[in-house]
Amino acid sequence: MESEAGITEHTDQSTTTERVDRLADAYRSLLMGLCPSQSAEDVALLISSAVRGLVSDHRARAPAGICDDSWVDVSCLSLTLLERITSNLTSRSLSPAVTWYCEDILALSFQRLALMSHIIDQFQNDDRVVSHLAAKAVSACVFHQVHQSGIFSPVWLQKCVQVFSCSSHGPDLDSCLWSLTEVLKRLLKGPHQDLLGELLAALDASLSALCSKFLPEERTTGAQCLMDATSTACLLLDLLEVLTASSLIGGADICLKSQRITIIHSSALLTTVSCSPQYFVKKRALLLLKRAVLQKAGEDWASAGLLSTVLRYNNFHSDMNMLAHSVLTAVAAGWLQSVQVKSASYFGGTKVIIDEEGHKPDCVVLRAVSLLLLKSMELHIQTARAKGVDSASEVYGYLQSLWDFLRRCSVQLTEVTHPCCWVSLLFGDQDDDMMEAAKALFSIFLHQRRCSGLDNLALLEAACAHGSNPHCHFLLLLQTISFDHSILLDFLISTETCFLEYFVRYLKYLRGDWQGFVAACGRISWHSSPLPLQHSLTGSGSDMVKVTCKGRSDQVVVSACVQPTTGGILQVGTINLVGYDSSDQSDPENMEVSEEEAGPSICESNKCRGLDVKPKISGPPVPMRQKQYGSVVCKPNSPLQKRPEGPSVLQIEQPSPCPTMSGQLGCETSARAVLCMSQLREVVTRLHSKKLFPYNPCSLLKLLAQVDNCSQPHV
């Protein structure tokens, strides 16, 4: 302390500039992996004096919230330097000489100068930048201390307990929430998961008290609530997700109350979704519930290996049933009517986006609500089956409520005539969510089959009416990926989706209900093809078409997917023909759709063949590979017919509906699906024979062979 007394502090501008220069020089040197020119003691004293807030010759402490700009600059730079030093030491990325230098700085700062308590005092600083940088520095120091000695800072723990117990809004609470969240994340991702229980046990009571106050079951007038402060709300929700993830990652037999807060207060979180005045808070709470029910809390920052553990605490299943019960109870009470869905936002902000179809809905919210309800239903029917309870009509009621909610929020979903299409329509660009939704709906369908007492045909018709026919979902999935077996292979290899589990369960069902699959092929072929809400065009064509491309562009590559509807009207996504080699005056082109005779179908030849698309352009016809069957492709680098006097025109010619077309299209769709699965079986077999497949696929290959055998009389 004598050394500190020897430092003379001045408030003139030159001295402040000198301080900034010295701190900046030390920071730059450490970034380059070099020791600064100043001694470790000088740097430690410089950091300490800045953090303590000495602003006068008498070293008087600045009153809380009253800080001049020069003090803020020096304090922010010193806190940033301290956080960098500590993080570098923890990561062991420094040379031995620089490591010793940084260790001397920390020893002087925390042992001789008692710097930790002074940094924590800055948590309550009204300057948000200073309080946040203080929280970052403290978090790095706490984790470094744990990394070195396995002991948590008692000053930091005491501060968190005190602030959480008081449960009052302000920068103090926000800084403690952020700091604890950061330390927990580092513990979960690092080698010190065994210390997690010790930390949470020390904070369990105070965290439970905090959430009980901020997440009341019923909101009363004038009551302090999470929805009243956006920053505190978001920080608390982030902490709840980390706590929930810790219960999944830790694998301990006993789960503390603080790790179960999301489950215990699920009803209050549902109230937050419906009642919070801030849309971002609503959305964040909804995503927390969705990740909790999917058991994917922490997926944004935790590695896949951490989340894939199969160890669960003793009361895990009862907790998940509690969460499902809260969701279904809220839905039965009309919760869906109170969920707000705004227009989709974009990187530039939240300005309302309007196009030809009207406002685009916030698909993130629509997907989250759908998955939350579907997974809750899946958990509910598992419990009902274990208890021998018949809940068939109840399940259909929940599906109808969800379908009504989606149609209310999305104009495009309102126009869907086949309810099974909504899964591909809503989840088409989110593979992981789409697989979860398909798996949940498949479980719901199997439950209905066991409980309804209907024959197979009536059961499938009822499932289609409520959007839960598994054959339709699988066919629509194949349409979404253009019947490309290589994408299915990616799904099978990837650990990011539950496709393997879903696919195996569906194949087991498919081998016993091939007639239902064939019927679904005909149904899917004659309903509107699903176009994802965030895209204007998706690969889902199933017809033979002839294309005429005309315009002023020299070269054009067109890929379009065409699908007839029940009324014989061709639905085509908007396609812009742009000549990138021409001038920048490229306007959107018009489209002329005409109908013409189609080529022979797969049913007529009774085998799968590559088709030729005959474009009215110069050059030979463009052959199409089997996995691109039904797409419309203008051959690259082939010149189009010039028509300088008018805009470019894309003419797509479609055969007129005829009495036999429904059966032909259904057979073609069936053949394409069978071909896709056959190609998948061949490539998996080849990879497995070369020992390149990541797991043993023998059971999967057996199922695919059985499905192929079932298809032989029908293709």
Secondary structure as UniProt FT lines:
FT   HELIX           2..5
FT   HELIX           13..31
FT   TURN            32..33
FT   HELIX           40..52
FT   TURN            57..58
FT   TURN            64..65
FT   HELIX           69..91
FT   HELIX           96..107
FT   HELIX           108..112
FT   HELIX           115..121
FT   HELIX           122..124
FT   HELIX           128..149
FT   HELIX           154..166
FT   HELIX           171..189
FT   HELIX           193..195
FT   HELIX           196..214
FT   TURN            221..222
FT   HELIX           226..228
FT   HELIX           230..249
FT   HELIX           257..260
FT   HELIX           261..264
FT   HELIX           266..275
FT   HELIX           279..294
FT   TURN            297..301
FT   HELIX           304..307
FT   TURN            314..315
FT   HELIX           316..332
FT   TURN            333..334
FT   HELIX           335..338
FT   TURN            347..348
FT   STRAND          354..355
FT   TURN            356..357
FT   STRAND          358..359
FT   HELIX           363..387
FT   HELIX           392..409
FT   HELIX           411..414
FT   TURN            419..420
FT   HELIX           421..427
FT   TURN            428..429
FT   HELIX           431..452
FT   HELIX           456..465
FT   TURN            466..467
FT   HELIX           470..480
FT   TURN            481..483
FT   HELIX           485..493
FT   HELIX           499..510
FT   TURN            511..512
FT   HELIX           514..525
FT   TURN            533..534
FT   STRAND          546..550
FT   STRAND          559..561
FT   STRAND          563..564
FT   TURN            566..567
FT   STRAND          570..571
FT   TURN            580..581
FT   STRAND          590..594
FT   HELIX           602..605
FT   STRAND          612..613
FT   STRAND          622..623
FT   HELIX           626..628
FT   TURN            629..630
FT   STRAND          631..633
FT   TURN            636..637
FT   TURN            644..645
FT   STRAND          649..653
FT   TURN            659..660
FT   HELIX           661..689
FT   TURN            690..691
FT   HELIX           698..711
FT   TURN            712..714
//
